[in-house]
Every structure is written in structure tokens, then in C-alpha cells.
Amino acid sequence: MNDIEFAFSQIHFFLDALQTNNGHVLSESDADRLTEARELVGRAGQLCAGEWNRAAGRKYINVQGGQVKVTE
């Protein structure tokens, strides 16, 4: 597992734990949003992993002020 896959798995793990441990206090709309967030993180992880697997040596990550840019 590379770094990007690990990062997304950690985010997904956190969201799973949030839903499991706090399901009794979440409103229905909160639960729906959390489910949607989990799906988006899953899809983003797959997209990023695919991109890194195709051209891992050409990607650079730049983080500035909370914004992330991936460039070649």
C-alpha cells in the first residue's frame, strides 16, 4: 500500500468509526451526509490511486494554506 492509499484508508476508517460510534446521536440528514462523504472518499481514493499507479514518478504535491495541488 502506498502513501496515498494509506491516507485515504485512514480517512475512510475515521468516517466508519464516526458513523459506528455516534450513530445514536446523528440526525437522519447527518447520517446521509456521512454516508455520502464515505462514498466520495472511497471514489477519490480509487481515482488518486489509479493516477499514481499510472505515473507515480511524475506527480508532485504542493500544499499551501490548506489547499492541495497535484502537478506533473
BANUDREN-345026 format. One record per atom (N, C-alpha, C): residue number from 0; residue in three letters; atom name; x, y, z. Coordinates in pm, whole numbers, plus 50000, padded with zeros to 5 digits. Layout:
+------+------+------+-------+-------+-------+
! resi ! resn ! name !  east ! north !    up !
+------+------+------+-------+-------+-------+
!  NUM !  Ala !   CA !     X !     Y !     Z !
...
+------+------+------+-------+-------+-------+
//
This chain:
+------+------+------+-------+-------+-------+
! resi ! resn ! name !  east ! north !    up !
+------+------+------+-------+-------+-------+
!    0 !  Met !    N ! 50085 ! 49882 ! 50000 !
!    0 !  Met !   CA ! 50000 ! 50000 ! 50000 !
!    0 !  Met !    C ! 50090 ! 50123 ! 50000 !
!    1 !  Asn !    N ! 50064 ! 50213 ! 49908 !
!    1 !  Asn !   CA ! 50145 ! 50334 ! 49904 !
!    1 !  Asn !    C ! 50085 ! 50442 ! 49993 !
!    2 !  Asp !    N ! 50153 ! 50555 ! 50002 !
!    2 !  Asp !   CA ! 50112 ! 50661 ! 50094 !
!    2 !  Asp !    C ! 49973 ! 50715 ! 50066 !
!    3 !  Ile !    N ! 49939 ! 50733 ! 49940 !
!    3 !  Ile !   CA ! 49808 ! 50790 ! 49907 !
!    3 !  Ile !    C ! 49697 ! 50693 ! 49943 !
!    4 !  Glu !    N ! 49717 ! 50565 ! 49918 !
!    4 !  Glu !   CA ! 49617 ! 50466 ! 49956 !
!    4 !  Glu !    C ! 49602 ! 50459 ! 50107 !
!    5 !  Phe !    N ! 49714 ! 50468 ! 50178 !
!    5 !  Phe !   CA ! 49710 ! 50465 ! 50324 !
!    5 !  Phe !    C ! 49634 ! 50586 ! 50378 !
!    6 !  Ala !    N ! 49659 ! 50704 ! 50322 !
!    6 !  Ala !   CA ! 49591 ! 50825 ! 50368 !
!    6 !  Ala !    C ! 49440 ! 50813 ! 50350 !
!    7 !  Phe !    N ! 49397 ! 50766 ! 50234 !
!    7 !  Phe !   CA ! 49253 ! 50752 ! 50211 !
!    7 !  Phe !    C ! 49194 ! 50642 ! 50298 !
!    8 !  Ser !    N ! 49268 ! 50536 ! 50324 !
!    8 !  Ser !   CA ! 49215 ! 50431 ! 50411 !
!    8 !  Ser !    C ! 49198 ! 50484 ! 50553 !
!    9 !  Gln !    N ! 49288 ! 50571 ! 50597 !
!    9 !  Gln !   CA ! 49275 ! 50630 ! 50731 !
!    9 !  Gln !    C ! 49153 ! 50721 ! 50739 !
!   10 !  Ile !    N ! 49130 ! 50801 ! 50636 !
!   10 !  Ile !   CA ! 49012 ! 50888 ! 50634 !
!   10 !  Ile !    C ! 48885 ! 50802 ! 50636 !
!   11 !  His !    N ! 48884 ! 50697 ! 50555 !
!   11 !  His !   CA ! 48768 ! 50609 ! 50549 !
!   11 !  His !    C ! 48747 ! 50540 ! 50684 !
!   12 !  Phe !    N ! 48854 ! 50496 ! 50747 !
!   12 !  Phe !   CA ! 48845 ! 50433 ! 50879 !
!   12 !  Phe !    C ! 48786 ! 50531 ! 50981 !
!   13 !  Phe !    N ! 48830 ! 50657 ! 50978 !
!   13 !  Phe !   CA ! 48779 ! 50758 ! 51069 !
!   13 !  Phe !    C ! 48629 ! 50780 ! 51047 !
!   14 !  Leu !    N ! 48586 ! 50791 ! 50922 !
!   14 !  Leu !   CA ! 48445 ! 50812 ! 50893 !
!   14 !  Leu !    C ! 48361 ! 50691 ! 50934 !
!   15 !  Asp !    N ! 48413 ! 50570 ! 50914 !
!   15 !  Asp !   CA ! 48344 ! 50450 ! 50959 !
!   15 !  Asp !    C ! 48326 ! 50451 ! 51111 !
!   16 !  Ala !    N ! 48433 ! 50484 ! 51182 !
!   16 !  Ala !   CA ! 48427 ! 50488 ! 51328 !
!   16 !  Ala !    C ! 48330 ! 50596 ! 51376 !
!   17 !  Leu !    N ! 48330 ! 50709 ! 51309 !
!   17 !  Leu !   CA ! 48238 ! 50817 ! 51343 !
!   17 !  Leu !    C ! 48094 ! 50771 ! 51330 !
!   18 !  Gln !    N ! 48064 ! 50702 ! 51222 !
!   18 !  Gln !   CA ! 47928 ! 50654 ! 51200 !
!   18 !  Gln !    C ! 47892 ! 50544 ! 51299 !
!   19 !  Thr !    N ! 47983 ! 50452 ! 51324 !
!   19 !  Thr !   CA ! 47956 ! 50341 ! 51414 !
!   19 !  Thr !    C ! 47939 ! 50388 ! 51559 !
!   20 !  Asn !    N ! 48028 ! 50473 ! 51605 !
!   20 !  Asn !   CA ! 48029 ! 50512 ! 51745 !
!   20 !  Asn !    C ! 47933 ! 50625 ! 51779 !
!   21 !  Asn !    N ! 47886 ! 50697 ! 51678 !
!   21 !  Asn !   CA ! 47798 ! 50811 ! 51705 !
!   21 !  Asn !    C ! 47664 ! 50801 ! 51633 !
!   22 !  Gly !    N ! 47634 ! 50685 ! 51580 !
!   22 !  Gly !   CA ! 47510 ! 50668 ! 51506 !
!   22 !  Gly !    C ! 47386 ! 50702 ! 51587 !
!   23 !  His !    N ! 47393 ! 50680 ! 51717 !
!   23 !  His !   CA ! 47277 ! 50706 ! 51802 !
!   23 !  His !    C ! 47249 ! 50856 ! 51823 !
!   24 !  Val !    N ! 47345 ! 50942 ! 51795 !
!   24 !  Val !   CA ! 47324 ! 51087 ! 51813 !
!   24 !  Val !    C ! 47316 ! 51163 ! 51681 !
!   25 !  Leu !    N ! 47341 ! 51096 ! 51570 !
!   25 !  Leu !   CA ! 47335 ! 51163 ! 51440 !
!   25 !  Leu !    C ! 47190 ! 51176 ! 51393 !
!   26 !  Ser !    N ! 47158 ! 51292 ! 51340 !
!   26 !  Ser !   CA ! 47027 ! 51308 ! 51278 !
!   26 !  Ser !    C ! 47027 ! 51230 ! 51146 !
!   27 !  Glu !    N ! 46909 ! 51214 ! 51090 !
!   27 !  Glu !   CA ! 46900 ! 51141 ! 50963 !
!   27 !  Glu !    C ! 46978 ! 51212 ! 50853 !
!   28 !  Ser !    N ! 46971 ! 51346 ! 50850 !
!   28 !  Ser !   CA ! 47045 ! 51420 ! 50747 !
!   28 !  Ser !    C ! 47196 ! 51411 ! 50771 !
!   29 !  Asp !    N ! 47239 ! 51410 ! 50899 !
!   29 !  Asp !   CA ! 47381 ! 51393 ! 50929 !
!   29 !  Asp !    C ! 47429 ! 51255 ! 50882 !
!   30 !  Ala !    N ! 47349 ! 51154 ! 50908 !
!   30 !  Ala !   CA ! 47385 ! 51018 ! 50867 !
!   30 !  Ala !    C ! 47393 ! 51009 ! 50714 !
!   31 !  Asp !    N ! 47299 ! 51075 ! 50646 !
!   31 !  Asp !   CA ! 47303 ! 51076 ! 50499 !
!   31 !  Asp !    C ! 47428 ! 51145 ! 50447 !
!   32 !  Arg !    N ! 47463 ! 51257 ! 50508 !
!   32 !  Arg !   CA ! 47584 ! 51330 ! 50466 !
!   32 !  Arg !    C ! 47710 ! 51249 ! 50494 !
!   33 !  Leu !    N ! 47712 ! 51180 ! 50606 !
!   33 !  Leu !   CA ! 47827 ! 51097 ! 50640 !
!   33 !  Leu !    C ! 47840 ! 50981 ! 50542 !
!   34 !  Thr !    N ! 47730 ! 50922 ! 50505 !
!   34 !  Thr !   CA ! 47732 ! 50815 ! 50405 !
!   34 !  Thr !    C ! 47784 ! 50867 ! 50272 !
!   35 !  Glu !    N ! 47737 ! 50985 ! 50234 !
!   35 !  Glu !   CA ! 47784 ! 51046 ! 50109 !
!   35 !  Glu !    C ! 47933 ! 51078 ! 50116 !
!   36 !  Ala !    N ! 47979 ! 51128 ! 50230 !
!   36 !  Ala !   CA ! 48122 ! 51158 ! 50247 !
!   36 !  Ala !    C ! 48205 ! 51031 ! 50235 !
!   37 !  Arg !    N ! 48157 ! 50922 ! 50294 !
!   37 !  Arg !   CA ! 48230 ! 50795 ! 50286 !
!   37 !  Arg !    C ! 48241 ! 50748 ! 50141 !
!   38 !  Glu !    N ! 48131 ! 50763 ! 50066 !
!   38 !  Glu !   CA ! 48133 ! 50724 ! 49925 !
!   38 !  Glu !    C ! 48229 ! 50812 ! 49844 !
!   39 !  Leu !    N ! 48227 ! 50942 ! 49870 !
!   39 !  Leu !   CA ! 48316 ! 51033 ! 49797 !
!   39 !  Leu !    C ! 48463 ! 51004 ! 49828 !
!   40 !  Val !    N ! 48494 ! 50978 ! 49954 !
!   40 !  Val !   CA ! 48631 ! 50946 ! 49992 !
!   40 !  Val !    C ! 48675 ! 50816 ! 49924 !
!   41 !  Gly !    N ! 48585 ! 50719 ! 49920 !
!   41 !  Gly !   CA ! 48617 ! 50593 ! 49853 !
!   41 !  Gly !    C ! 48647 ! 50613 ! 49705 !
!   42 !  Arg !    N ! 48563 ! 50692 ! 49638 !
!   42 !  Arg !   CA ! 48586 ! 50719 ! 49495 !
!   42 !  Arg !    C ! 48712 ! 50800 ! 49473 !
!   43 !  Ala !    N ! 48734 ! 50901 ! 49557 !
!   43 !  Ala !   CA ! 48855 ! 50983 ! 49542 !
!   43 !  Ala !    C ! 48980 ! 50899 ! 49562 !
!   44 !  Gly !    N ! 48977 ! 50810 ! 49659 !
!   44 !  Gly !   CA ! 49091 ! 50722 ! 49682 !
!   44 !  Gly !    C ! 49121 ! 50634 ! 49563 !
!   45 !  Gln !    N ! 49016 ! 50581 ! 49502 !
!   45 !  Gln !   CA ! 49035 ! 50497 ! 49383 !
!   45 !  Gln !    C ! 49091 ! 50578 ! 49267 !
!   46 !  Leu !    N ! 49039 ! 50698 ! 49247 !
!   46 !  Leu !   CA ! 49088 ! 50783 ! 49138 !
!   46 !  Leu !    C ! 49235 ! 50820 ! 49159 !
!   47 !  Cys !    N ! 49268 ! 50862 ! 49280 !
!   47 !  Cys !   CA ! 49407 ! 50902 ! 49308 !
!   47 !  Cys !    C ! 49501 ! 50783 ! 49297 !
!   48 !  Ala !    N ! 49460 ! 50669 ! 49349 !
!   48 !  Ala !   CA ! 49546 ! 50551 ! 49341 !
!   48 !  Ala !    C ! 49570 ! 50513 ! 49196 !
!   49 !  Gly !    N ! 49467 ! 50521 ! 49114 !
!   49 !  Gly !   CA ! 49483 ! 50490 ! 48972 !
!   49 !  Gly !    C ! 49578 ! 50586 ! 48904 !
!   50 !  Glu !    N ! 49565 ! 50714 ! 48934 !
!   50 !  Glu !   CA ! 49653 ! 50816 ! 48875 !
!   50 !  Glu !    C ! 49797 ! 50794 ! 48918 !
!   51 !  Trp !    N ! 49819 ! 50766 ! 49046 !
!   51 !  Trp !   CA ! 49955 ! 50745 ! 49096 !
!   51 !  Trp !    C ! 50014 ! 50618 ! 49038 !
!   52 !  Asn !    N ! 49933 ! 50516 ! 49021 !
!   52 !  Asn !   CA ! 49984 ! 50391 ! 48965 !
!   52 !  Asn !    C ! 50026 ! 50407 ! 48820 !
!   53 !  Arg !    N ! 49958 ! 50494 ! 48746 !
!   53 !  Arg !   CA ! 49993 ! 50515 ! 48605 !
!   53 !  Arg !    C ! 50121 ! 50595 ! 48590 !
!   54 !  Ala !    N ! 50142 ! 50695 ! 48675 !
!   54 !  Ala !   CA ! 50257 ! 50783 ! 48655 !
!   54 !  Ala !    C ! 50309 ! 50835 ! 48789 !
!   55 !  Ala !    N ! 50348 ! 50744 ! 48873 !
!   55 !  Ala !   CA ! 50389 ! 50783 ! 49009 !
!   55 !  Ala !    C ! 50507 ! 50879 ! 49012 !
!   56 !  Gly !    N ! 50602 ! 50862 ! 48922 !
!   56 !  Gly !   CA ! 50721 ! 50945 ! 48923 !
!   56 !  Gly !    C ! 50701 ! 51087 ! 48874 !
!   57 !  Arg !    N ! 50587 ! 51114 ! 48813 !
!   57 !  Arg !   CA ! 50563 ! 51245 ! 48754 !
!   57 !  Arg !    C ! 50477 ! 51335 ! 48841 !
!   58 !  Lys !    N ! 50428 ! 51286 ! 48954 !
!   58 !  Lys !   CA ! 50334 ! 51363 ! 49034 !
!   58 !  Lys !    C ! 50405 ! 51435 ! 49149 !
!   59 !  Tyr !    N ! 50367 ! 51559 ! 49170 !
!   59 !  Tyr !   CA ! 50420 ! 51639 ! 49280 !
!   59 !  Tyr !    C ! 50304 ! 51697 ! 49357 !
!   60 !  Ile !    N ! 50314 ! 51697 ! 49488 !
!   60 !  Ile !   CA ! 50209 ! 51751 ! 49573 !
!   60 !  Ile !    C ! 50260 ! 51878 ! 49637 !
!   61 !  Asn !    N ! 50180 ! 51984 ! 49628 !
!   61 !  Asn !   CA ! 50214 ! 52112 ! 49688 !
!   61 !  Asn !    C ! 50097 ! 52153 ! 49776 !
!   62 !  Val !    N ! 50122 ! 52175 ! 49905 !
!   62 !  Val !   CA ! 50018 ! 52216 ! 49999 !
!   62 !  Val !    C ! 50047 ! 52357 ! 50045 !
!   63 !  Gln !    N ! 49950 ! 52446 ! 50025 !
!   63 !  Gln !   CA ! 49965 ! 52585 ! 50067 !
!   63 !  Gln !    C ! 49833 ! 52632 ! 50126 !
!   64 !  Gly !    N ! 49836 ! 52669 ! 50253 !
!   64 !  Gly !   CA ! 49717 ! 52723 ! 50317 !
!   64 !  Gly !    C ! 49597 ! 52631 ! 50315 !
!   65 !  Gly !    N ! 49620 ! 52503 ! 50328 !
!   65 !  Gly !   CA ! 49510 ! 52407 ! 50328 !
!   65 !  Gly !    C ! 49464 ! 52364 ! 50191 !
!   66 !  Gln !    N ! 49522 ! 52419 ! 50086 !
!   66 !  Gln !   CA ! 49486 ! 52378 ! 49951 !
!   66 !  Gln !    C ! 49596 ! 52288 ! 49895 !
!   67 !  Val !    N ! 49554 ! 52183 ! 49829 !
!   67 !  Val !   CA ! 49647 ! 52084 ! 49775 !
!   67 !  Val !    C ! 49643 ! 52090 ! 49623 !
!   68 !  Lys !    N ! 49762 ! 52098 ! 49563 !
!   68 !  Lys !   CA ! 49774 ! 52094 ! 49417 !
!   68 !  Lys !    C ! 49861 ! 51976 ! 49380 !
!   69 !  Val !    N ! 49813 ! 51897 ! 49286 !
!   69 !  Val !   CA ! 49891 ! 51785 ! 49233 !
!   69 !  Val !    C ! 49930 ! 51824 ! 49091 !
!   70 !  Thr !    N ! 50061 ! 51828 ! 49066 !
!   70 !  Thr !   CA ! 50109 ! 51867 ! 48934 !
!   70 !  Thr !    C ! 50204 ! 51761 ! 48881 !
!   71 !  Glu !    N ! 50230 ! 51771 ! 48754 !
!   71 !  Glu !   CA ! 50326 ! 51679 ! 48691 !
!   71 !  Glu !    C ! 50459 ! 51746 ! 48676 !
+------+------+------+-------+-------+-------+
//
